[in-house]
Amino acid sequence: RGGAAGKVQVVSKEHSVERQVDVDGLPWNVYDAAAIEAYYRQNPLKLAQRVADLTKCLGYAASSIAVNAMRGQRGTSLIDSSAKALANALAQAGPTYSKFGQALSCRPDLVGEGVAAALQELQDRVPAFDHHNARRIVEEELGGAGKELLDTMGDETVAAATLGQVYRANVGNKPVALKVQRPGVMQGVAADSLLVRSAASALEQLKNPLSGERLLKPALVQGCDEFFSRLFEESDYEREAANLAKFAAIYGGVEGRDGSSRIIVPNLYEELSTKRVITMEWVEGRRLSEHAVVDAQDLPTLRLGIECSLSQCLETGVMHADPHGGNLLKTEDGLAYLDFGMVSEVPEQVREGLLRAVAYTVAGEYGKVAELFGDLMLIPQEILDDPAQLQELTEALSETADAILERPDPAAGASSVPTLRFDRLIGAIAAFAPRFQFQLPPYFLNNARAIGTLEGLAKTADPSFNLLSEVYSFAISQLLTSPSPGMRKTLKDLTYDPSTGRPDLKRVKRLVREASIISGKRKRRIVWDTAKTRGGRGFAAKALRDAIASR
């Protein structure tokens, strides 16, 4: 296979991935903070050039907004024109910044429909690079094997993003999607990583002049390393090919609950895929988000995507972490996933911890939620083992929950699952996070962005959509049937009287009622389905023994 133009391959094993560097020693497909710092220490003018480029992008957006304001634009008109300037600036700034724009493009409830619509350009409609360069890369990577692709790919792209662009071509008279990596894009990302990491390190050094303690306790540098590690992984198309195969093995062809639609994963042409070129089956369909607002008729398809994503995050742990509107297609048969550059893994202890935390949150047991932050890999366990710090965390969680959760009226007879107020979430986190030594585990950033993206798309079609209710439904199902000791403990906490340590019939009935309301099943069916599982039978037997022993 050919190497990148103007580069040589220096191979070293890091996380079971071949690391490639350019002639000056700058890694471009595996994130290596030390190597990047060493490179720019020797090449300070290149770093200065990147700073100048970013300043130019920011200046362009600011000047466009100022000019429009001086021309008398106000209100919606100024917001829309400013959003376009912002989208253009993010596109020019590259993948580091456009990723945030892509996420916000799916949240018109947070940024407004005009801003969201402008930011959608970042999904797959940024300016394309020259098609002659694309053809050269295909020829270098595939050699003679790529002749048919070169003959049929044409000059026009069907999609263009900040990391690469897609052409429609043919292989054996079958249409395929050919994605080619944007040349030189990772050099800018590498410089960004050093700049952002340096800023994070400086923030971590800020201390209270009186106590000497850090003002900001979260592990900011660790968070930067996590973000850029995933971004570098996305640039390696061989890794994407492996991600596609893994995802397809679990979810390809899986049907939704109603059996009327299924998950579609395109087939990979492995022999026509390299680190900078990937070829896969062409999928006919239309984007779920042609506009900022998803059509109500597409809500069932989007629910299939949310159902699938919850399964990825909470059940299998293999998660497509970039499900924005440009990577989801509605087809005749269901929902097609595209672009597998970001597929992350969620550890089993985290998946279980998330389910338990949701169940405790709905029940208002914030002390129990705080105890799970170690399993969730969000706070070091030694901090949670300190009773004073655990109590402080519990109180902070309670305050935050009061700010971002809206609980329904108990007298209404509906489910007790609260609604999460995303419009208050950022401010609440900004007030909450700096007080504690948060660390960002590998699963956190991209998975949170993925779930938030899908939730935002669903809310545009159905403003009453409640993601927490969907997660709670999944959690209750697992709680009632899982034999896991952790899940059994949570189920006991929710169904036993804490003052007596005995099973509480009222609590049991309330839990079954919740499961019935959320799932739409009769309460008898909930009990029967639970009794058919090993975990359900085991818990029922223990509860019966505890009830008898307490008499």
C-alpha positions as CSV (number, residue, x, y, z in Angstrom):
1,R,0.0,0.0,0.0
2,G,1.2,3.5,-0.7
3,G,2.0,5.9,2.1
4,A,0.8,9.4,2.5
5,A,2.2,11.8,-0.1
6,G,5.4,13.4,1.1
7,K,5.6,11.1,4.1
8,V,7.3,7.9,5.1
9,Q,6.0,5.3,7.4
10,V,7.7,4.8,10.7
11,V,6.0,1.8,12.4
12,S,5.7,1.4,16.1
13,K,3.1,-0.5,18.1
14,E,0.9,1.6,20.3
15,H,-2.5,0.2,21.5
16,S,-2.1,-2.5,18.8
17,V,-2.2,0.2,16.1
18,E,0.6,1.0,13.7
19,R,1.7,4.6,14.4
20,Q,2.7,6.6,11.3
21,V,4.7,9.8,11.5
22,D,5.8,12.3,8.9
23,V,9.4,13.0,8.0
24,D,9.8,15.4,10.9
25,G,8.4,13.0,13.5
26,L,4.8,14.3,13.9
27,P,2.3,11.4,14.4
28,W,-0.8,11.7,12.3
29,N,-2.9,8.6,13.0
30,V,-2.2,7.9,16.7
31,Y,-2.4,10.5,19.4
32,D,1.0,10.9,21.2
33,A,1.0,14.1,23.3
34,A,4.7,13.8,24.1
35,A,5.7,13.4,20.5
36,I,3.5,16.3,19.4
37,E,5.0,18.6,22.1
38,A,8.5,17.6,21.1
39,Y,7.7,18.2,17.4
40,Y,6.4,21.8,18.0
41,R,9.2,22.6,20.4
42,Q,11.5,22.1,17.4
43,N,9.1,23.8,15.0
44,P,7.6,26.7,16.8
45,L,6.9,28.7,13.7
46,K,4.5,26.0,12.5
47,L,2.6,26.2,15.8
48,A,2.6,30.0,15.5
49,Q,1.1,29.6,12.0
50,R,-1.7,27.4,13.4
51,V,-2.4,30.1,16.0
52,A,-2.6,32.7,13.3
53,D,-4.9,30.5,11.2
54,L,-7.3,30.0,14.2
55,T,-7.2,33.7,14.9
56,K,-8.1,34.4,11.3
57,C,-11.1,32.1,11.5
58,L,-12.3,33.7,14.8
59,G,-11.7,37.2,13.3
60,Y,-13.6,36.3,10.2
61,A,-16.7,35.3,12.3
62,A,-16.4,38.3,14.6
63,S,-16.1,40.8,11.7
64,S,-19.0,39.2,9.8
65,I,-21.2,39.5,12.8
66,A,-20.1,43.1,13.5
67,V,-20.7,44.2,9.8
68,N,-24.2,42.6,9.8
69,A,-25.0,44.4,13.0
70,M,-23.8,47.7,11.6
71,R,-26.0,47.2,8.5
72,G,-29.0,47.2,10.8
73,Q,-29.6,43.5,11.2
74,R,-31.4,42.6,14.4
75,G,-33.1,39.7,16.1
76,T,-33.6,36.6,14.0
77,S,-31.9,38.1,10.9
78,L,-28.7,38.8,12.8
79,I,-28.7,35.4,14.5
80,D,-29.1,33.6,11.2
81,S,-26.3,35.5,9.5
82,S,-24.1,35.1,12.6
83,A,-24.8,31.4,12.6
84,K,-23.6,31.1,9.0
85,A,-20.4,33.0,9.8
86,L,-19.8,30.8,12.8
87,A,-20.4,27.6,10.7
88,N,-17.9,28.8,8.1
89,A,-15.3,29.7,10.8
90,L,-15.7,26.2,12.4
91,A,-15.3,24.5,9.1
92,Q,-12.2,26.4,8.3
93,A,-10.8,25.8,11.8
94,G,-11.0,22.0,11.2
95,P,-12.2,18.8,12.9
96,T,-11.3,19.9,16.5
97,Y,-13.9,22.6,16.5
98,S,-16.3,21.4,13.9
99,K,-17.1,18.4,16.1
100,F,-18.7,20.7,18.6
101,G,-20.6,22.4,15.9
102,Q,-21.9,19.0,14.6
103,A,-23.2,18.2,18.1
104,L,-24.9,21.6,18.5
105,S,-26.5,21.2,15.0
106,C,-28.7,18.5,16.5
107,R,-29.8,20.6,19.4
108,P,-32.2,23.4,18.1
109,D,-33.8,23.3,21.5
110,L,-30.6,24.7,22.9
111,V,-29.2,27.0,20.1
112,G,-32.4,27.7,18.1
113,E,-33.5,26.4,14.7
114,G,-31.6,29.1,12.7
115,V,-28.2,28.3,14.3
116,A,-28.8,24.5,14.2
117,A,-29.6,24.7,10.4
118,A,-26.5,26.7,9.7
119,L,-24.3,24.3,11.7
120,Q,-25.7,21.3,9.8
121,E,-23.4,22.3,7.0
122,L,-20.6,20.9,9.2
123,Q,-22.1,17.4,9.0
124,D,-21.3,16.7,5.3
125,R,-21.4,19.9,3.3
126,V,-18.1,21.7,4.1
127,P,-16.0,22.9,1.1
128,A,-14.5,19.9,-0.6
129,F,-10.8,19.7,-1.4
130,D,-9.6,19.4,-5.0
131,H,-10.8,16.2,-6.7
132,H,-7.4,15.8,-8.4
133,N,-5.8,15.4,-5.0
134,A,-8.5,12.8,-4.1
135,R,-7.8,10.8,-7.2
136,R,-4.1,10.9,-6.5
137,I,-4.7,9.6,-3.0
138,V,-6.8,6.7,-4.3
139,E,-4.2,5.8,-6.8
140,E,-1.4,5.9,-4.2
141,E,-3.3,3.9,-1.7
142,L,-4.9,1.2,-4.0
143,G,-2.6,1.1,-7.1
144,G,-4.0,-1.0,-9.9
145,A,-6.8,-2.3,-7.7
146,G,-8.4,1.1,-7.7
147,K,-8.7,1.5,-11.4
148,E,-12.4,0.9,-11.6
149,L,-13.0,3.3,-8.7
150,L,-11.0,6.0,-10.5
151,D,-12.8,5.4,-13.7
152,T,-16.3,5.8,-12.1
153,M,-15.9,8.2,-9.2
154,G,-16.4,11.4,-11.2
155,D,-15.4,14.9,-10.1
156,E,-18.3,15.7,-7.8
157,T,-18.5,14.7,-4.1
158,V,-21.8,13.5,-2.5
159,A,-20.6,14.6,0.9
160,A,-17.7,16.5,2.4
161,A,-16.7,16.8,6.0
162,T,-13.6,18.2,7.8
163,L,-11.8,14.8,7.9
164,G,-12.7,13.5,4.4
165,Q,-15.1,13.5,1.5
166,V,-17.2,10.9,-0.2
167,Y,-17.7,10.0,-3.9
168,R,-20.1,7.7,-5.6
169,A,-18.4,5.1,-7.7
170,N,-18.9,1.5,-9.0
171,V,-17.3,-1.9,-8.3
172,G,-18.5,-4.6,-10.6
173,N,-21.5,-2.5,-11.7
174,K,-22.6,-2.1,-8.1
175,P,-22.6,1.5,-6.6
176,V,-20.3,2.1,-3.7
177,A,-19.4,4.9,-1.4
178,L,-15.7,5.9,-1.7
179,K,-14.4,8.0,1.2
180,V,-11.0,9.8,0.8
181,Q,-9.2,11.4,3.7
182,R,-8.6,15.2,3.5
183,P,-4.8,15.7,2.9
184,G,-2.8,17.3,5.8
185,V,-5.8,17.7,8.1
186,M,-4.2,15.9,11.0
187,Q,-1.3,18.4,11.2
188,G,-3.8,21.0,12.3
189,V,-5.4,18.7,14.8
190,A,-2.0,17.9,16.3
191,A,-1.3,21.6,16.8
192,D,-4.8,22.1,18.3
193,S,-4.1,19.3,20.7
194,L,-1.0,21.0,22.0
195,L,-2.7,24.3,22.3
196,V,-5.8,23.0,24.1
197,R,-3.8,20.7,26.3
198,S,-1.5,23.6,27.3
199,A,-4.5,25.7,28.2
200,A,-6.0,22.8,30.2
201,S,-2.7,22.3,32.1
202,A,-2.6,26.0,32.9
203,L,-6.1,25.9,34.3
204,E,-5.3,22.9,36.4
205,Q,-2.4,24.8,38.0
206,L,-4.7,27.6,39.3
207,K,-4.9,27.5,43.1
208,N,-6.8,29.2,45.9
209,P,-4.3,31.7,47.4
210,L,-5.6,31.0,50.9
211,S,-5.9,27.2,51.0
212,G,-3.5,26.3,48.2
213,E,-6.1,23.9,46.8
214,R,-6.8,23.7,43.1
215,L,-9.6,26.0,42.0
216,L,-10.7,23.6,39.3
217,K,-10.5,20.0,40.4
218,P,-11.6,18.0,37.3
219,A,-8.8,16.2,35.3
220,L,-8.8,18.7,32.4
221,V,-5.7,17.4,30.7
222,Q,-7.0,13.9,30.9
223,G,-10.2,15.1,29.2
224,C,-8.2,16.7,26.4
225,D,-6.2,13.6,25.9
226,E,-9.4,11.5,25.7
227,F,-11.0,13.9,23.1
228,F,-7.9,14.0,20.9
229,S,-7.2,10.2,21.2
230,R,-10.7,9.6,19.7
231,L,-10.2,12.2,17.0
232,F,-6.9,10.7,15.9
233,E,-8.5,7.3,15.8
234,E,-11.2,8.6,13.6
235,S,-8.6,9.6,11.0
236,D,-7.4,6.0,10.5
237,Y,-9.7,4.4,8.0
238,E,-8.3,0.9,8.7
239,R,-9.6,1.3,12.2
240,E,-12.9,2.5,10.8
241,A,-13.1,-0.7,8.7
242,A,-12.6,-2.8,11.8
243,N,-15.2,-0.7,13.7
244,L,-17.7,-1.3,10.9
245,A,-17.2,-5.1,11.0
246,K,-17.6,-5.1,14.8
247,F,-20.7,-3.0,14.7
248,A,-22.2,-5.0,11.8
249,A,-21.7,-8.3,13.6
250,I,-23.8,-7.1,16.6
251,Y,-26.4,-4.8,15.0
252,G,-26.6,-5.5,11.3
253,G,-30.2,-6.5,10.5
254,V,-31.4,-6.2,14.1
255,E,-35.1,-5.4,14.1
256,G,-36.9,-2.8,16.2
257,R,-39.4,-3.6,18.9
258,D,-42.4,-3.5,16.5
259,G,-40.6,-5.6,13.9
260,S,-41.4,-3.2,11.0
261,S,-37.9,-1.8,10.6
262,R,-34.3,-2.8,11.1
263,I,-30.8,-1.5,11.5
264,I,-28.8,-1.4,8.3
265,V,-25.0,-1.5,8.2
266,P,-23.3,-1.2,4.8
267,N,-21.0,-4.0,3.6
268,L,-17.2,-3.2,3.5
269,Y,-15.0,-3.7,0.5
270,E,-11.9,-4.6,2.6
271,E,-9.6,-5.1,-0.4
272,L,-10.4,-1.5,-1.5
273,S,-9.8,0.1,1.9
274,T,-6.6,1.4,3.5
275,K,-5.6,4.0,6.1
276,R,-6.7,6.9,3.9
277,V,-9.3,5.3,1.7
278,I,-12.4,3.3,2.6
279,T,-14.9,1.7,0.2
280,M,-18.3,0.4,1.3
281,E,-21.7,-0.5,-0.1
282,W,-23.8,2.4,-1.3
283,V,-27.0,2.8,0.8
284,E,-30.0,4.5,-0.7
285,G,-32.0,6.7,1.7
286,R,-32.4,10.2,2.9
287,R,-30.9,12.1,5.9
288,L,-33.0,12.1,9.0
289,S,-32.3,15.8,9.5
290,E,-32.6,17.5,6.1
291,H,-33.6,20.5,8.1
292,A,-33.0,21.6,11.6
293,V,-36.3,20.0,12.7
294,V,-37.0,16.3,12.2
295,D,-40.3,15.5,10.6
296,A,-42.8,13.9,13.0
297,Q,-43.3,11.0,10.5
298,D,-39.6,10.1,11.0
299,L,-40.0,9.8,14.8
300,P,-40.5,5.9,14.6
301,T,-37.2,5.6,12.7
302,L,-35.4,7.9,15.1
303,R,-36.8,5.9,18.0
304,L,-35.3,2.8,16.5
305,G,-31.9,4.7,16.5
306,I,-32.4,5.7,20.1
307,E,-33.3,2.1,21.0
308,C,-30.3,0.8,19.2
309,S,-28.0,3.4,20.9
310,L,-29.3,2.6,24.3
311,S,-28.6,-1.0,23.6
312,Q,-25.0,-0.1,22.5
313,C,-24.4,2.1,25.6
314,L,-26.1,-0.1,28.2
315,E,-26.2,-3.6,26.9
316,T,-23.4,-4.6,24.5
317,G,-20.9,-1.7,25.2
318,V,-20.1,-1.3,21.4
319,M,-21.3,2.2,20.6
320,H,-21.5,4.2,17.4
321,A,-20.4,7.5,19.0
322,D,-21.1,9.9,16.1
323,P,-24.8,9.5,15.2
324,H,-25.5,13.0,13.9
325,G,-28.0,13.6,11.1
326,G,-25.4,13.2,8.4
327,N,-24.6,9.7,9.5
328,L,-28.1,8.4,9.8
329,L,-30.2,7.6,6.8
330,K,-33.9,6.6,6.6
331,T,-34.3,3.8,4.1
332,E,-37.2,1.7,2.9
333,D,-36.3,-1.0,5.4
334,G,-35.3,1.0,8.5
335,L,-32.3,3.1,9.7
336,A,-28.9,3.0,8.2
337,Y,-25.7,3.9,10.1
338,L,-22.9,5.5,8.2
339,D,-19.3,6.6,9.2
340,F,-17.8,4.3,11.8
341,G,-14.7,6.4,12.6
342,M,-15.9,6.8,16.2
343,V,-17.0,3.5,17.7
344,S,-16.2,3.3,21.4
345,E,-16.5,0.6,24.0
346,V,-18.3,1.0,27.4
347,P,-16.9,-1.3,30.1
348,E,-19.4,-3.7,31.7
349,Q,-19.1,-2.1,35.2
350,V,-19.9,1.3,33.7
351,R,-22.9,-0.1,31.8
352,E,-24.3,-1.6,35.0
353,G,-23.4,1.5,36.9
354,L,-25.3,3.7,34.5
355,L,-28.5,1.6,34.8
356,R,-28.3,1.6,38.6
357,A,-27.6,5.3,38.7
358,V,-30.7,6.1,36.6
359,A,-32.9,3.9,38.8
360,Y,-31.6,5.6,42.0
361,T,-32.0,9.1,40.3
362,V,-35.6,8.5,39.5
363,A,-36.1,7.3,43.1
364,G,-34.3,10.4,44.5
365,E,-31.6,8.3,46.2
366,Y,-28.7,10.7,45.4
367,G,-26.5,9.2,48.1
368,K,-26.6,5.9,46.3
369,V,-25.9,7.7,43.0
370,A,-22.8,9.3,44.5
371,E,-21.5,5.9,45.7
372,L,-21.6,4.7,42.0
373,F,-19.3,7.4,40.7
374,G,-16.3,5.0,41.3
375,D,-17.9,2.3,39.2
376,L,-18.7,4.9,36.6
377,M,-15.0,5.9,36.6
378,L,-15.9,9.5,37.1
379,I,-14.3,10.1,40.5
380,P,-11.4,8.2,42.2
381,Q,-12.6,5.6,44.7
382,E,-10.4,6.9,47.5
383,I,-12.4,10.2,47.4
384,L,-15.7,8.3,47.7
385,D,-14.3,6.3,50.6
386,D,-14.0,9.6,52.6
387,P,-17.4,10.1,54.3
388,A,-17.1,13.9,54.3
389,Q,-16.4,14.1,50.6
390,L,-19.1,11.6,49.8
391,Q,-21.6,13.6,51.7
392,E,-20.5,16.8,49.9
393,L,-20.9,15.0,46.6
394,T,-24.4,13.7,47.6
395,E,-25.5,17.2,48.6
396,A,-24.2,18.7,45.3
397,L,-25.9,16.0,43.3
398,S,-29.2,16.7,45.1
399,E,-28.9,20.5,44.3
400,T,-28.0,19.8,40.7
401,A,-30.9,17.4,40.3
402,D,-33.3,20.0,41.7
403,A,-32.1,22.4,39.0
404,I,-32.2,20.1,36.0
405,L,-35.0,17.6,36.7
406,E,-38.7,18.4,36.5
407,R,-40.7,15.8,38.4
408,P,-44.3,15.1,37.4
409,D,-47.2,15.7,39.8
410,P,-47.7,12.4,41.8
411,A,-51.5,13.0,41.8
412,A,-51.6,12.8,38.0
413,G,-51.3,9.1,38.1
414,A,-48.6,9.1,35.4
415,S,-45.0,7.8,35.6
416,S,-42.8,9.4,38.2
417,V,-39.8,9.6,35.8
418,P,-38.6,13.3,35.7
419,T,-37.9,15.2,32.6
420,L,-34.3,16.3,32.0
421,R,-34.0,20.1,31.3
422,F,-31.1,20.3,28.8
423,D,-31.4,24.1,28.7
424,R,-30.3,24.1,32.4
425,L,-27.8,21.2,32.2
426,I,-24.7,23.2,31.0
427,G,-25.0,25.8,33.7
428,A,-25.6,23.1,36.4
429,I,-22.6,21.2,35.3
430,A,-20.5,24.3,35.2
431,A,-21.4,25.0,38.8
432,F,-21.1,21.4,39.9
433,A,-18.0,19.9,38.2
434,P,-15.2,22.3,39.4
435,R,-15.8,21.3,43.0
436,F,-14.8,17.7,42.6
437,Q,-11.9,15.7,41.1
438,F,-13.7,14.5,38.0
439,Q,-11.9,12.4,35.5
440,L,-13.1,11.6,32.0
441,P,-12.9,7.9,31.2
442,P,-12.6,6.7,27.6
443,Y,-16.3,6.1,27.2
444,F,-17.6,9.4,28.5
445,L,-17.3,12.3,26.1
446,N,-18.2,10.7,22.8
447,N,-21.0,8.5,24.3
448,A,-22.5,11.5,26.1
449,R,-22.4,13.5,22.8
450,A,-24.0,10.6,20.9
451,I,-26.9,10.2,23.3
452,G,-27.4,14.0,23.5
453,T,-27.4,14.2,19.7
454,L,-30.1,11.6,19.3
455,E,-32.2,13.1,22.1
456,G,-32.0,16.5,20.4
457,L,-33.1,15.0,17.1
458,A,-36.1,13.3,18.8
459,K,-37.2,16.5,20.6
460,T,-37.4,18.4,17.3
461,A,-40.0,15.8,16.1
462,D,-41.7,15.3,19.5
463,P,-41.1,18.1,22.1
464,S,-42.6,15.7,24.8
465,F,-39.9,13.1,24.2
466,N,-38.3,12.1,27.5
467,L,-34.9,10.3,27.1
468,L,-34.7,9.6,30.8
469,S,-37.9,7.7,30.5
470,E,-36.4,5.5,27.7
471,V,-33.3,4.8,29.8
472,Y,-35.4,4.1,32.9
473,S,-37.5,1.6,31.0
474,F,-34.3,-0.2,30.0
475,A,-33.0,0.0,33.6
476,I,-36.2,-1.4,35.2
477,S,-36.2,-4.3,32.7
478,Q,-32.6,-5.2,33.7
479,L,-33.2,-4.6,37.4
480,L,-36.1,-7.1,37.5
481,T,-34.4,-9.8,35.6
482,S,-30.6,-9.5,36.1
483,P,-28.8,-12.0,38.4
484,S,-25.9,-9.5,38.8
485,P,-25.1,-8.8,42.5
486,G,-24.9,-5.0,41.8
487,M,-28.3,-5.0,40.1
488,R,-29.8,-7.2,42.9
489,K,-28.5,-4.7,45.5
490,T,-30.2,-1.8,43.7
491,L,-33.4,-3.7,43.3
492,K,-33.3,-4.5,47.1
493,D,-32.7,-0.8,47.9
494,L,-35.8,0.1,45.8
495,T,-38.1,-2.6,47.2
496,Y,-37.1,-3.0,50.9
497,D,-38.0,-0.7,53.7
498,P,-34.7,0.9,54.8
499,S,-35.9,1.2,58.4
500,T,-36.7,-2.4,58.9
501,G,-34.6,-4.2,56.3
502,R,-37.8,-6.1,55.2
503,P,-39.4,-6.3,51.7
504,D,-42.0,-3.5,51.4
505,L,-45.1,-4.5,49.4
506,K,-45.9,-0.9,48.6
507,R,-42.5,-0.3,47.1
508,V,-42.7,-3.5,45.1
509,K,-46.1,-2.5,43.7
510,R,-44.9,1.0,42.9
511,L,-41.9,-0.4,40.9
512,V,-44.2,-2.9,39.0
513,R,-46.6,0.0,38.3
514,E,-43.8,2.1,36.9
515,A,-42.6,-0.7,34.6
516,S,-46.2,-1.2,33.4
517,I,-46.7,2.5,32.6
518,I,-43.4,2.9,30.8
519,S,-43.5,-0.4,28.8
520,G,-47.3,-0.3,28.1
521,K,-47.6,-3.9,29.4
522,R,-50.1,-5.1,32.0
523,K,-48.7,-5.5,35.5
524,R,-49.4,-9.2,35.5
525,R,-47.3,-9.5,32.4
526,I,-44.5,-7.6,34.1
527,V,-44.6,-10.1,37.0
528,W,-44.8,-13.1,34.8
529,D,-41.9,-12.0,32.5
530,T,-39.8,-11.4,35.6
531,A,-40.7,-14.8,37.1
532,K,-39.5,-16.5,33.9
533,T,-35.9,-15.2,34.4
534,R,-33.2,-16.7,36.6
535,G,-32.5,-13.3,38.2
536,G,-36.2,-12.6,38.8
537,R,-36.8,-15.9,40.4
538,G,-33.7,-15.6,42.6
539,F,-34.6,-12.2,43.9
540,A,-38.2,-13.3,44.6
541,A,-37.0,-16.3,46.5
542,K,-34.6,-14.1,48.6
543,A,-37.3,-11.6,49.3
544,L,-39.6,-14.4,50.5
545,R,-37.0,-15.8,52.8
546,D,-36.3,-12.3,54.2
547,A,-40.0,-11.7,54.8
548,I,-40.4,-15.0,56.6
549,A,-37.3,-14.6,58.7
550,S,-38.4,-11.1,59.9
551,R,-41.7,-12.4,61.3
